[in-house]
């Protein structure tokens, strides 16, 4: 009886451990308008990097930056609006093992 419980305990422990190890690891980013530029901050580099908007409207430039990042493997997992005019995009990308 003790051997059965020991085997069951070991089996359940290995099952739980394998579930924890199998979770995906992500890098996170925020894309938003900062002043007259587009700001991008990532979990790897939490200081905002600023990019010129150029001749585009703020929203168009923001969407272009998000599209550029999505082509680099980023995916939008959330968005929010601050006030009536500012959109913030939250992105994530799977980390390489």
C-alpha positions as YAML, in Angstrom:
chain: A
units: angstrom
residues:
- id: 1
  name: UNK
  ca: [0.00, 0.00, 0.00]
- id: 2
  name: UNK
  ca: [2.83, 2.43, 0.79]
- id: 3
  name: UNK
  ca: [4.49, 1.70, -2.56]
- id: 4
  name: UNK
  ca: [1.27, 2.56, -4.43]
- id: 5
  name: UNK
  ca: [0.92, 5.86, -2.58]
- id: 6
  name: UNK
  ca: [4.59, 6.67, -3.16]
- id: 7
  name: UNK
  ca: [4.28, 5.97, -6.90]
- id: 8
  name: UNK
  ca: [1.07, 8.02, -7.07]
- id: 9
  name: UNK
  ca: [2.70, 10.92, -5.21]
- id: 10
  name: UNK
  ca: [5.76, 10.90, -7.47]
- id: 11
  name: UNK
  ca: [3.57, 10.69, -10.57]
- id: 12
  name: UNK
  ca: [1.37, 13.62, -9.52]
- id: 13
  name: UNK
  ca: [4.41, 15.69, -8.56]
- id: 14
  name: UNK
  ca: [6.04, 15.11, -11.96]
- id: 15
  name: UNK
  ca: [2.76, 15.95, -13.70]
- id: 16
  name: UNK
  ca: [2.44, 19.24, -11.78]
- id: 17
  name: UNK
  ca: [6.09, 20.13, -12.40]
- id: 18
  name: UNK
  ca: [5.79, 19.47, -16.14]
- id: 19
  name: UNK
  ca: [2.80, 21.83, -16.30]
- id: 20
  name: UNK
  ca: [4.77, 24.61, -14.64]
- id: 21
  name: UNK
  ca: [7.75, 24.17, -16.96]
- id: 22
  name: UNK
  ca: [5.56, 24.12, -20.07]
- id: 23
  name: UNK
  ca: [4.18, 27.63, -19.55]
- id: 24
  name: UNK
  ca: [5.10, 30.11, -22.26]
- id: 25
  name: UNK
  ca: [7.44, 32.94, -21.32]
- id: 26
  name: UNK
  ca: [6.70, 36.37, -22.79]
- id: 27
  name: UNK
  ca: [8.38, 39.72, -23.26]
- id: 28
  name: UNK
  ca: [5.95, 42.64, -22.90]
- id: 29
  name: UNK
  ca: [5.77, 46.06, -24.57]
- id: 30
  name: UNK
  ca: [3.71, 49.23, -24.45]
- id: 31
  name: UNK
  ca: [3.20, 51.47, -27.49]
- id: 32
  name: UNK
  ca: [1.72, 54.96, -27.05]
- id: 33
  name: UNK
  ca: [2.00, 58.59, -28.11]
- id: 34
  name: UNK
  ca: [4.56, 60.47, -25.99]
- id: 35
  name: UNK
  ca: [4.48, 64.19, -26.73]
- id: 36
  name: UNK
  ca: [4.90, 64.50, -30.49]
- id: 37
  name: UNK
  ca: [6.47, 61.05, -30.92]
- id: 38
  name: UNK
  ca: [5.56, 57.37, -30.63]
- id: 39
  name: UNK
  ca: [6.96, 55.79, -27.46]
- id: 40
  name: UNK
  ca: [7.82, 52.09, -27.16]
- id: 41
  name: UNK
  ca: [8.89, 50.50, -23.88]
- id: 42
  name: UNK
  ca: [9.57, 46.78, -23.45]
- id: 43
  name: UNK
  ca: [10.17, 44.58, -20.44]
- id: 44
  name: UNK
  ca: [13.74, 44.12, -21.74]
- id: 45
  name: UNK
  ca: [14.19, 47.91, -22.10]
- id: 46
  name: UNK
  ca: [11.71, 49.73, -19.83]
- id: 47
  name: UNK
  ca: [12.84, 53.22, -20.89]
- id: 48
  name: UNK
  ca: [10.69, 54.62, -23.69]
- id: 49
  name: UNK
  ca: [12.34, 54.68, -27.11]
- id: 50
  name: UNK
  ca: [10.88, 57.56, -29.10]
- id: 51
  name: UNK
  ca: [10.11, 57.42, -32.84]
- id: 52
  name: UNK
  ca: [9.14, 60.32, -35.09]
- id: 53
  name: UNK
  ca: [5.55, 60.45, -36.25]
- id: 54
  name: UNK
  ca: [6.48, 62.09, -39.54]
- id: 55
  name: UNK
  ca: [3.62, 63.57, -41.55]
- id: 56
  name: UNK
  ca: [1.08, 61.02, -40.31]
- id: 57
  name: UNK
  ca: [-1.76, 61.63, -37.89]
- id: 58
  name: UNK
  ca: [-0.99, 60.37, -34.36]
- id: 59
  name: UNK
  ca: [-3.36, 57.41, -34.66]
- id: 60
  name: UNK
  ca: [-2.05, 56.42, -38.09]
- id: 61
  name: UNK
  ca: [1.56, 56.55, -36.85]
- id: 62
  name: UNK
  ca: [0.62, 54.52, -33.79]
- id: 63
  name: UNK
  ca: [-1.06, 51.83, -35.90]
- id: 64
  name: UNK
  ca: [1.93, 51.74, -38.27]
- id: 65
  name: UNK
  ca: [4.31, 51.17, -35.33]
- id: 66
  name: UNK
  ca: [2.10, 48.41, -33.90]
- id: 67
  name: UNK
  ca: [1.91, 46.78, -37.36]
- id: 68
  name: UNK
  ca: [5.71, 46.98, -37.69]
- id: 69
  name: UNK
  ca: [6.12, 45.29, -34.31]
- id: 70
  name: UNK
  ca: [3.55, 42.60, -35.18]
- id: 71
  name: UNK
  ca: [5.70, 41.68, -38.18]
- id: 72
  name: UNK
  ca: [8.56, 41.17, -35.71]
- id: 73
  name: UNK
  ca: [6.55, 38.59, -33.75]
- id: 74
  name: UNK
  ca: [4.69, 40.85, -31.29]
- id: 75
  name: UNK
  ca: [0.97, 40.35, -30.72]
- id: 76
  name: UNK
  ca: [-1.56, 42.76, -29.21]
- id: 77
  name: UNK
  ca: [-3.07, 41.32, -26.08]
- id: 78
  name: UNK
  ca: [-4.80, 44.45, -24.73]
- id: 79
  name: UNK
  ca: [-5.58, 48.08, -25.54]
- id: 80
  name: UNK
  ca: [-6.86, 50.99, -23.53]
- id: 81
  name: UNK
  ca: [-7.78, 54.63, -24.03]
- id: 82
  name: UNK
  ca: [-6.73, 57.47, -21.78]
- id: 83
  name: UNK
  ca: [-9.14, 60.35, -22.11]
- id: 84
  name: UNK
  ca: [-10.75, 60.87, -25.47]
- id: 85
  name: UNK
  ca: [-7.67, 60.92, -27.65]
- id: 86
  name: UNK
  ca: [-4.86, 58.66, -26.41]
- id: 87
  name: UNK
  ca: [-4.72, 54.95, -27.20]
- id: 88
  name: UNK
  ca: [-2.23, 52.60, -25.57]
- id: 89
  name: UNK
  ca: [-1.39, 49.19, -27.03]
- id: 90
  name: UNK
  ca: [-0.05, 46.37, -24.89]
- id: 91
  name: UNK
  ca: [1.90, 43.75, -26.82]
- id: 92
  name: UNK
  ca: [3.69, 40.52, -26.00]
- id: 93
  name: UNK
  ca: [6.12, 38.23, -27.77]
- id: 94
  name: UNK
  ca: [7.18, 34.72, -26.85]
- id: 95
  name: UNK
  ca: [10.71, 34.62, -25.53]
- id: 96
  name: UNK
  ca: [13.15, 32.30, -27.23]
- id: 97
  name: UNK
  ca: [13.99, 29.33, -24.99]
...
